[in-house]
Amino acid sequence: MKSIPPESTQAGRKIRALVVDDSAYNRAIITEMLESDPCIQVVGTAVDGVDAIAKTLRFQPDVITLDLEMSNMDGFTFLRWLMSERPLPVLIISSRSDSRSVFRALELGAVDFLPKPEARISKKIAMIHDDLLDKIHAIMHLEMSVVQSRIALLSQRQPLILPRNEDETRVEAGPVEIVAIASSTGGPPAIQAIVSALPSDLRAGIVVVQHMPAGFTRSFAERLNKLSSLIVSEATDGDRLAPGTVLIAPGGNHLLIEKDERGFHARVVSSTPADRYVPSADKTLASIAQACGRGALGIVLTGMGRDGAEGIRAIKERGGQCLAESRESAVIFGMPEEAIKTGAVDKVLALSSMASEIRVRCNPGSGF
């Protein structure tokens, strides 16, 4: 994906960025990468959370890139202050060894993340140049009120038995055997909100495709497993998908679902340099449409791009059901909007209603 051209910047005004990292080398390289885009101006840099608070108040940035592990005041403490006092889009730039910390930061209000190529200070950090610019432009179009509502939703630690949807009695399709959830930017907290609210006796298996690099999906699965009554794991080749289980597509690969005489199982396929989205939601959803037919429920959540749209179309063509997240709750409405445009989506829902809708479509007449 290419960065948004200069003329798209609102009224010709540059995006004002603050770079927070305890490494002088990383601060310099990240600044250089950002300012290679004529739409972006780095208004300041900060060495830790205390410095970042002062620079945020002084320079009034539009977006912040944030390291997590810093002395004096770490990124988590700064994030809590920022989301309370001056909510702004935050992009985490962290090493792969901090993968567990990244999901904690996303729960606190960071919008997206990029992994540093190496944990130690290295010139390889320049490898994130294109992704960095793409993500900065993408998160500039979000509403911070949506991010704040997600923070509140996660902090509630929703009970497993949710209030009944007023439309529940009108759901006639089903039963669902596989729920396939696709998401990108803003997705991890949304998936956490859904999976942690579903009951252990769910009569369907769940497959999650979250755009995420290798090294992070296992930590994501481990985090969800601790927070959910479902059994959550990163998918490996040959894994069985049973009711009450969740398979996370492994970063850096694609996940396909196939069916044999024993039921549904995972097939992990290597990605290629030509693949635009890895893992690919379209590939996973299309395989589920083929394997499951009318028993598939496809869901597209927040994210930029159009991955998932063709997969949703495939599910609908095979008689399955399709949902999409609403503009009001999506951090980035790109992926759900593209899915809706296909005409295959049966219902558009806010994130807060999604778990309840999944529950009733998977366990119809269960008396929840």
C-alpha positions as CSV (number, residue, x, y, z in Angstrom):
1,M,0.0,0.0,0.0
2,K,1.2,3.5,-0.8
3,S,1.0,6.5,1.5
4,I,-1.7,9.1,1.0
5,P,-0.4,11.9,-1.3
6,P,0.3,15.4,0.0
7,E,-2.9,16.9,-1.5
8,S,-5.0,14.6,0.7
9,T,-3.8,16.3,3.9
10,Q,-6.6,18.4,5.2
11,A,-6.3,22.1,4.0
12,G,-2.7,21.4,3.2
13,R,-1.8,21.2,7.0
14,K,0.9,18.7,7.8
15,I,0.4,15.9,10.3
16,R,2.2,16.9,13.5
17,A,4.0,13.9,15.0
18,L,5.8,13.3,18.4
19,V,8.4,10.5,18.5
20,V,8.9,8.9,21.9
21,D,11.8,6.4,22.3
22,D,14.6,6.1,24.9
23,S,17.1,5.4,22.1
24,A,18.6,8.5,20.5
25,Y,19.4,6.5,17.4
26,N,15.8,5.2,17.1
27,R,14.4,8.7,17.6
28,A,16.6,10.0,14.8
29,I,15.7,7.2,12.3
30,I,12.0,7.3,13.1
31,T,12.0,11.1,12.6
32,E,13.9,10.7,9.3
33,M,11.4,8.2,8.1
34,L,8.3,10.3,9.1
35,E,9.7,13.4,7.5
36,S,10.4,11.7,4.3
37,D,6.7,12.1,3.8
38,P,5.8,15.7,2.8
39,C,2.6,15.4,4.7
40,I,4.3,14.8,8.1
41,Q,6.2,17.1,10.4
42,V,7.9,15.8,13.5
43,V,7.3,18.6,16.0
44,G,9.3,17.0,18.9
45,T,10.9,13.9,20.3
46,A,10.9,12.6,23.9
47,V,13.1,10.2,25.8
48,D,10.6,8.8,28.3
49,G,7.0,9.2,29.5
50,V,7.7,12.3,31.7
51,D,9.3,14.0,28.7
52,A,6.5,12.9,26.5
53,I,3.9,14.5,28.7
54,A,5.7,17.8,28.6
55,K,6.2,17.6,24.8
56,T,2.6,16.7,24.3
57,L,1.4,19.7,26.2
58,R,3.9,22.0,24.5
59,F,3.7,20.9,20.9
60,Q,0.1,19.6,20.6
61,P,0.9,16.8,18.2
62,D,-1.8,15.0,16.1
63,V,-0.2,11.6,16.5
64,I,2.4,9.9,18.7
65,T,4.8,7.0,18.0
66,L,5.6,5.3,21.3
67,D,8.2,2.9,22.7
68,L,7.0,0.9,25.7
69,E,10.0,0.0,27.8
70,M,11.6,3.2,29.0
71,S,13.2,4.3,32.2
72,N,11.7,7.0,34.5
73,M,8.2,6.7,33.1
74,D,7.3,3.8,30.8
75,G,4.9,3.9,27.8
76,F,2.0,2.3,29.8
77,T,1.9,5.1,32.4
78,F,2.2,7.7,29.6
79,L,-0.7,6.0,27.7
80,R,-3.0,6.1,30.8
81,W,-2.3,9.8,31.2
82,L,-2.7,10.6,27.5
83,M,-6.0,8.7,27.2
84,S,-7.4,10.5,30.3
85,E,-6.1,14.0,29.6
86,R,-5.3,14.5,25.9
87,P,-6.6,11.5,23.8
88,L,-4.6,11.1,20.6
89,P,-3.8,8.3,18.1
90,V,-0.8,6.3,19.3
91,L,1.2,3.9,17.2
92,I,3.4,1.5,19.3
93,I,6.8,0.8,17.9
94,S,8.2,-2.1,19.9
95,S,10.4,-5.1,19.7
96,R,9.0,-8.6,19.1
97,S,10.2,-9.6,22.6
98,D,7.7,-7.2,24.0
99,S,4.7,-8.8,22.2
100,R,2.7,-9.4,25.4
101,S,3.3,-5.7,26.3
102,V,1.9,-4.6,23.0
103,F,-1.5,-6.1,23.6
104,R,-1.6,-4.5,27.0
105,A,-0.9,-1.1,25.4
106,L,-3.6,-1.7,22.8
107,E,-6.1,-2.4,25.6
108,L,-5.0,0.9,27.2
109,G,-5.8,2.9,24.0
110,A,-3.0,2.6,21.5
111,V,-4.5,2.2,18.1
112,D,-1.9,0.0,16.3
113,F,1.7,-1.2,16.5
114,L,4.8,-2.0,14.4
115,P,7.5,-4.4,15.5
116,K,11.1,-3.3,15.4
117,P,13.0,-5.7,13.2
118,E,15.5,-6.4,16.1
119,A,15.3,-6.0,19.8
120,R,18.6,-4.3,20.0
121,I,19.4,-0.9,18.4
122,S,19.9,-1.6,14.7
123,K,19.9,0.0,11.3
124,K,17.3,-2.5,10.4
125,I,14.6,-0.3,12.0
126,A,14.6,1.5,8.6
127,M,12.8,-1.6,7.2
128,I,9.5,-0.4,8.7
129,H,9.5,2.8,6.6
130,D,6.6,2.0,4.3
131,D,4.4,0.4,7.0
132,L,5.1,3.3,9.3
133,L,3.9,5.9,6.9
134,D,0.9,3.8,5.9
135,K,-0.2,3.4,9.5
136,I,0.3,7.0,10.4
137,H,-2.0,8.1,7.6
138,A,-4.6,5.4,8.4
139,I,-4.9,6.3,12.1
140,M,-5.3,10.0,11.4
141,H,-8.8,9.2,10.1
142,L,-10.2,7.7,13.3
143,E,-12.4,9.1,16.0
144,M,-10.7,9.0,19.4
145,S,-14.2,8.8,21.0
146,V,-14.4,5.3,19.4
147,V,-11.1,4.3,21.0
148,Q,-12.2,5.6,24.4
149,S,-15.5,3.7,24.2
150,R,-13.4,0.5,23.6
151,I,-11.3,1.2,26.6
152,A,-14.5,1.5,28.7
153,L,-15.9,-1.7,27.1
154,L,-12.8,-3.7,28.0
155,S,-12.5,-2.2,31.5
156,Q,-16.1,-3.4,32.3
157,R,-14.9,-7.1,31.9
158,Q,-18.3,-8.0,30.4
159,P,-20.1,-10.9,32.0
160,L,-20.4,-14.1,30.0
161,I,-24.2,-13.9,29.9
162,L,-25.0,-10.7,28.1
163,P,-28.3,-8.9,27.9
164,R,-30.6,-10.3,25.2
165,N,-30.6,-8.4,21.9
166,E,-34.1,-7.1,21.0
167,D,-33.7,-8.9,17.6
168,E,-32.7,-12.2,19.0
169,T,-36.1,-13.9,18.5
170,R,-36.0,-12.9,14.8
171,V,-32.9,-14.9,13.9
172,E,-34.1,-17.8,11.7
173,A,-30.9,-19.0,10.0
174,G,-28.5,-21.5,11.5
175,P,-27.2,-23.3,13.3
176,V,-23.7,-22.0,12.9
177,E,-20.7,-24.4,12.9
178,I,-17.9,-22.0,12.3
179,V,-17.6,-18.3,13.2
180,A,-14.9,-16.6,11.1
181,I,-13.8,-13.1,12.4
182,A,-11.5,-10.8,10.3
183,S,-9.9,-7.6,11.4
184,S,-6.9,-5.3,11.1
185,T,-6.3,-1.9,12.6
186,G,-8.0,-1.7,16.0
187,G,-8.8,-5.3,15.9
188,P,-7.1,-6.9,18.9
189,P,-9.2,-5.1,21.5
190,A,-12.4,-5.7,19.5
191,I,-11.7,-9.4,19.3
192,Q,-10.8,-9.5,23.0
193,A,-14.2,-7.8,23.8
194,I,-16.0,-10.4,21.7
195,V,-14.2,-13.6,22.6
196,S,-14.1,-12.8,26.4
197,A,-17.9,-12.4,26.4
198,L,-18.8,-15.7,24.8
199,P,-19.9,-18.7,26.9
200,S,-17.9,-22.0,27.1
201,D,-20.8,-24.0,25.7
202,L,-20.8,-22.2,22.4
203,R,-21.9,-24.7,19.8
204,A,-19.4,-23.4,17.1
205,G,-15.7,-23.1,16.6
206,I,-14.2,-19.7,16.0
207,V,-11.4,-18.8,13.6
208,V,-9.8,-15.4,13.9
209,V,-7.7,-13.6,11.2
210,Q,-6.0,-10.5,12.5
211,H,-3.4,-8.8,10.4
212,M,-0.4,-9.2,12.5
213,P,3.3,-10.1,11.9
214,A,4.9,-13.4,13.0
215,G,5.9,-13.5,16.6
216,F,2.8,-11.7,17.9
217,T,-0.2,-14.0,17.2
218,R,0.9,-16.6,19.8
219,S,1.0,-14.0,22.5
220,F,-2.3,-12.7,21.4
221,A,-3.8,-16.2,21.6
222,E,-2.3,-16.8,25.0
223,R,-3.8,-13.5,26.2
224,L,-7.3,-14.3,24.9
225,N,-7.1,-17.8,26.4
226,K,-6.6,-16.3,29.9
227,L,-9.4,-13.8,29.4
228,S,-12.0,-16.2,27.9
229,S,-13.9,-19.3,28.9
230,L,-13.2,-20.6,25.4
231,I,-10.1,-22.5,24.5
232,V,-7.9,-20.2,22.4
233,S,-4.7,-21.1,20.6
234,E,-2.5,-20.1,17.7
235,A,-3.4,-22.4,14.8
236,T,-0.9,-25.1,13.8
237,D,-1.2,-27.4,10.8
238,G,-3.7,-30.2,11.5
239,D,-5.3,-28.6,14.6
240,R,-9.0,-29.6,15.0
241,L,-11.6,-26.9,15.3
242,A,-14.3,-28.0,17.8
243,P,-17.2,-26.1,19.4
244,G,-15.9,-23.8,22.1
245,T,-12.5,-23.5,20.6
246,V,-10.8,-20.6,18.9
247,L,-7.9,-20.8,16.4
248,I,-5.9,-17.6,15.7
249,A,-4.3,-17.5,12.2
250,P,-0.5,-17.5,12.7
251,G,1.3,-14.3,11.8
252,G,3.3,-14.6,8.6
253,N,1.2,-17.4,7.2
254,H,-2.3,-18.1,5.9
255,L,-4.9,-20.3,7.6
256,L,-7.3,-22.5,5.7
257,I,-10.0,-24.6,7.1
258,E,-10.8,-28.0,5.6
259,K,-13.3,-30.8,6.4
260,D,-12.8,-34.6,6.5
261,E,-14.7,-37.5,8.1
262,R,-13.6,-36.3,11.6
263,G,-14.7,-32.7,11.2
264,F,-12.9,-29.4,10.6
265,H,-9.2,-29.0,10.7
266,A,-6.6,-26.3,10.1
267,R,-4.1,-26.1,7.3
268,V,-1.4,-23.5,7.6
269,V,0.0,-22.3,4.3
270,S,3.1,-20.2,3.8
271,S,2.7,-16.6,2.5
272,T,4.5,-15.2,-0.6
273,P,6.0,-11.8,-1.2
274,A,3.1,-11.1,-3.6
275,D,0.5,-11.4,-0.8
276,R,-0.9,-8.0,0.1
277,Y,-2.5,-9.2,3.4
278,V,-0.9,-11.7,5.7
279,P,-2.7,-13.5,7.2
280,S,-5.3,-13.2,4.5
281,A,-8.9,-13.0,5.7
282,D,-10.2,-13.6,2.1
283,K,-8.3,-16.9,1.9
284,T,-9.5,-18.1,5.3
285,L,-13.1,-17.1,4.7
286,A,-13.2,-18.6,1.2
287,S,-11.9,-21.9,2.6
288,I,-14.6,-21.9,5.4
289,A,-17.3,-21.2,2.8
290,Q,-16.1,-24.3,0.9
291,A,-15.8,-26.5,3.9
292,C,-18.8,-25.4,5.9
293,G,-21.4,-23.9,3.5
294,R,-24.6,-22.9,5.3
295,G,-22.9,-23.4,8.7
296,A,-20.5,-20.5,8.3
297,L,-20.9,-17.1,9.9
298,G,-18.4,-14.5,8.6
299,I,-17.7,-11.3,10.5
300,V,-15.6,-8.3,9.4
301,L,-14.5,-5.9,12.1
302,T,-12.4,-2.7,12.1
303,G,-9.5,-2.3,9.7
304,M,-8.1,-0.5,6.7
305,G,-8.2,-2.0,3.2
306,R,-10.7,-4.5,1.7
307,D,-9.4,-7.8,3.0
308,G,-12.4,-10.0,3.9
309,A,-14.8,-8.6,1.3
310,E,-14.4,-11.4,-1.2
311,G,-14.4,-13.9,1.6
312,I,-17.7,-12.6,2.9
313,R,-19.1,-12.8,-0.6
314,A,-18.0,-16.4,-0.8
315,I,-19.7,-17.3,2.4
316,K,-23.0,-15.7,1.3
317,E,-22.8,-17.5,-2.1
318,R,-22.6,-20.8,-0.2
319,G,-25.6,-20.0,2.0
320,G,-23.8,-18.8,5.1
321,Q,-24.5,-15.7,7.2
322,C,-22.5,-12.5,7.3
323,L,-22.1,-9.6,9.8
324,A,-20.1,-6.4,9.8
325,E,-19.1,-3.8,12.4
326,S,-20.8,-0.5,12.2
327,R,-19.2,2.8,11.3
328,E,-20.1,4.1,14.8
329,S,-17.9,1.6,16.6
330,A,-15.2,0.7,14.1
331,V,-11.8,2.4,14.7
332,I,-11.2,2.2,11.0
333,F,-14.3,1.6,8.9
334,G,-12.5,0.5,5.7
335,M,-12.8,-3.3,6.0
336,P,-16.4,-3.4,7.2
337,E,-17.4,-0.8,4.6
338,E,-15.9,-2.9,1.8
339,A,-17.7,-6.0,3.1
340,I,-21.0,-4.1,3.2
341,K,-20.6,-2.9,-0.3
342,T,-20.6,-6.5,-1.6
343,G,-24.3,-6.7,-0.6
344,A,-23.5,-10.0,1.2
345,V,-23.8,-8.6,4.8
346,D,-27.0,-9.6,6.6
347,K,-26.6,-7.2,9.5
348,V,-24.4,-4.3,10.6
349,L,-23.8,-4.1,14.4
350,A,-21.9,-2.1,16.9
351,L,-19.1,-3.9,18.6
352,S,-21.0,-3.9,21.9
353,S,-23.7,-6.1,20.3
354,M,-21.6,-8.5,18.4
355,A,-21.0,-11.1,21.1
356,S,-24.7,-11.4,21.8
357,E,-25.5,-11.7,18.1
358,I,-22.9,-14.5,17.7
359,R,-24.2,-16.3,20.7
360,V,-27.8,-16.5,19.5
361,R,-26.8,-17.4,16.0
362,C,-24.6,-20.3,17.3
363,N,-26.9,-21.4,20.1
364,P,-30.5,-20.7,18.8
365,G,-33.2,-21.4,21.3
366,S,-30.8,-22.0,24.1
367,G,-32.6,-19.7,26.5
368,F,-29.8,-17.3,27.2
